[in-house]
Amino acid sequence: MNVSSAETWLHKVNPSLKLCALLVLCIVALFIHDLNYMMNVTIGVLLLFLCFTGHSMKRILLLSIPFCFIFISTSLAMILFGKGETLWFKWGLISITEESFIRGLLVGFRALFFAALGLTFSLTTRPVNLFYSLMQQVKLKPKYAYSFMAALRLIPIMMEEFQTIQNAMKVRGYEKGKGIRSVYFKMKAYSIPLLSGSIRRAHRIAIAMEAKRFTDTRDRTYYYEFGFSIKDHGFILYFIILLLAGFYLSVHFPLLPI
């Protein structure tokens, strides 16, 4: 999580519960075929994403640009080239029907729903907290959880090593070369040191984990302990109300008269 972001109540929800709840919501969204219902629940998730992730509106909008593009492209592809019986407009290959318009918006809002849920989870959940929670609540074996955490720690180390190699090649003048031979040389110059360094670090981490008895099946103690609180109940209650209210509004107060 970025240090400039503020911590909200979503950050304090149990990570395992948050992950399971959002996965269930994604499965539920796959079975929603009513456009008004899909729009209502998507708006509810977007409100959660915009107001309670703790990040500035500028950064949130910046992160939303790719998903807005996916929403527009997915919807237009279905709307302009879909099939249906009630024809609205036709010009060459473009054929817009009432059915294709509804299906296009449904697919677009479903994609936006998935994107908002994923961003909300990633912006409010620390990877370390997630793995600790999975070990304590889901009983994930420590050797797997700590292996994933060690892999995440290796990513910035590899980026720093890549930058070091790049700077060393610039000093020696190798970055100015062009052509296939130069590209092949650069690939070999980058890949071999990075790969060998990663193998050595992975071997040292494996030995350290085995020495600290991460393969032991006995109960372990944790420096960070995660449980359940009233915020977890509020998180679940929010989505239950969202699904029920979204269905009620789609029946009695539809956003689109379809």
Solvent accessible surface area in square Angstrom, and as a share of the most:
residue,aa,sasa,rsa
1,M,81,0.36
2,N,60,0.31
3,V,151,0.87
4,S,100,0.65
5,S,18,0.11
6,A,62,0.48
7,E,104,0.47
8,T,30,0.17
9,W,68,0.24
10,L,0,0.00
11,H,29,0.13
12,K,114,0.48
13,V,2,0.01
14,N,3,0.02
15,P,8,0.05
16,S,4,0.03
17,L,41,0.21
18,K,2,0.01
19,L,49,0.24
20,C,66,0.40
21,A,13,0.10
22,L,11,0.06
23,L,97,0.48
24,V,88,0.51
25,L,11,0.05
26,C,34,0.21
27,I,100,0.51
28,V,54,0.31
29,A,1,0.00
30,L,91,0.45
31,F,150,0.62
32,I,12,0.06
33,H,132,0.59
34,D,68,0.35
35,L,2,0.01
36,N,5,0.02
37,Y,36,0.14
38,M,0,0.00
39,M,23,0.10
40,N,17,0.09
41,V,0,0.00
42,T,0,0.00
43,I,77,0.39
44,G,6,0.05
45,V,0,0.00
46,L,46,0.23
47,L,96,0.48
48,L,2,0.01
49,F,4,0.02
50,L,59,0.29
51,C,83,0.50
52,F,79,0.33
53,T,0,0.00
54,G,18,0.17
55,H,18,0.08
56,S,70,0.45
57,M,100,0.45
58,K,170,0.72
59,R,81,0.29
60,I,1,0.00
61,L,102,0.51
62,L,116,0.58
63,L,54,0.27
64,S,18,0.11
65,I,105,0.53
66,P,74,0.46
67,F,62,0.26
68,C,60,0.36
69,F,140,0.58
70,I,78,0.39
71,F,44,0.18
72,I,93,0.47
73,S,47,0.30
74,T,41,0.24
75,S,5,0.03
76,L,85,0.42
77,A,59,0.46
78,M,66,0.30
79,I,16,0.08
80,L,44,0.22
81,F,120,0.50
82,G,12,0.11
83,K,171,0.72
84,G,38,0.37
85,E,165,0.74
86,T,60,0.35
87,L,99,0.49
88,W,136,0.48
89,F,106,0.44
90,K,126,0.53
91,W,182,0.64
92,G,61,0.59
93,L,161,0.80
94,I,43,0.22
95,S,22,0.14
96,I,33,0.17
97,T,4,0.02
98,E,59,0.26
99,E,54,0.24
100,S,0,0.00
101,F,62,0.26
102,I,41,0.21
103,R,96,0.35
104,G,0,0.00
105,L,28,0.14
106,L,16,0.08
107,V,47,0.27
108,G,0,0.00
109,F,32,0.13
110,R,37,0.13
111,A,27,0.21
112,L,27,0.13
113,F,4,0.02
114,F,68,0.28
115,A,13,0.10
116,A,3,0.02
117,L,3,0.02
118,G,40,0.38
119,L,25,0.12
120,T,4,0.02
121,F,34,0.14
122,S,68,0.44
123,L,19,0.10
124,T,4,0.02
125,T,16,0.09
126,R,113,0.41
127,P,67,0.42
128,V,63,0.36
129,N,37,0.19
130,L,26,0.13
131,F,25,0.11
132,Y,24,0.09
133,S,0,0.00
134,L,28,0.14
135,M,5,0.02
136,Q,28,0.12
137,Q,53,0.24
138,V,83,0.48
139,K,156,0.66
140,L,55,0.27
141,K,107,0.45
142,P,21,0.13
143,K,69,0.29
144,Y,110,0.42
145,A,0,0.00
146,Y,50,0.19
147,S,52,0.33
148,F,117,0.49
149,M,18,0.08
150,A,22,0.17
151,A,52,0.40
152,L,74,0.37
153,R,172,0.63
154,L,29,0.14
155,I,93,0.47
156,P,66,0.42
157,I,72,0.36
158,M,69,0.31
159,M,129,0.58
160,E,122,0.55
161,E,42,0.19
162,F,79,0.33
163,Q,88,0.39
164,T,87,0.51
165,I,27,0.13
166,Q,45,0.20
167,N,69,0.35
168,A,37,0.29
169,M,12,0.05
170,K,112,0.48
171,V,129,0.74
172,R,165,0.60
173,G,35,0.33
174,Y,104,0.40
175,E,49,0.22
176,K,171,0.73
177,G,33,0.32
178,K,188,0.80
179,G,47,0.45
180,I,153,0.78
181,R,215,0.79
182,S,20,0.13
183,V,82,0.47
184,Y,140,0.53
185,F,82,0.34
186,K,43,0.18
187,M,126,0.56
188,K,90,0.38
189,A,24,0.19
190,Y,32,0.12
191,S,58,0.38
192,I,102,0.52
193,P,48,0.30
194,L,28,0.14
195,L,114,0.56
196,S,38,0.25
197,G,2,0.02
198,S,22,0.14
199,I,104,0.53
200,R,138,0.50
201,R,38,0.14
202,A,50,0.39
203,H,114,0.51
204,R,139,0.51
205,I,53,0.27
206,A,56,0.43
207,I,94,0.48
208,A,44,0.34
209,M,27,0.12
210,E,119,0.53
211,A,81,0.63
212,K,136,0.58
213,R,138,0.50
214,F,20,0.08
215,T,87,0.50
216,D,34,0.18
217,T,127,0.74
218,R,160,0.59
219,D,149,0.77
220,R,78,0.28
221,T,134,0.78
222,Y,48,0.18
223,Y,194,0.74
224,Y,109,0.41
225,E,141,0.63
226,F,48,0.20
227,G,46,0.44
228,F,124,0.52
229,S,51,0.33
230,I,141,0.72
231,K,69,0.29
232,D,5,0.02
233,H,126,0.56
234,G,32,0.31
235,F,2,0.01
236,I,59,0.30
237,L,98,0.49
238,Y,67,0.25
239,F,9,0.04
240,I,86,0.44
241,I,96,0.49
242,L,23,0.11
243,L,41,0.21
244,L,122,0.61
245,A,42,0.33
246,G,2,0.02
247,F,118,0.49
248,Y,117,0.44
249,L,76,0.38
250,S,14,0.09
251,V,86,0.50
252,H,105,0.47
253,F,130,0.54
254,P,63,0.40
255,L,91,0.45
256,L,50,0.25
257,P,129,0.81
258,I,101,0.51
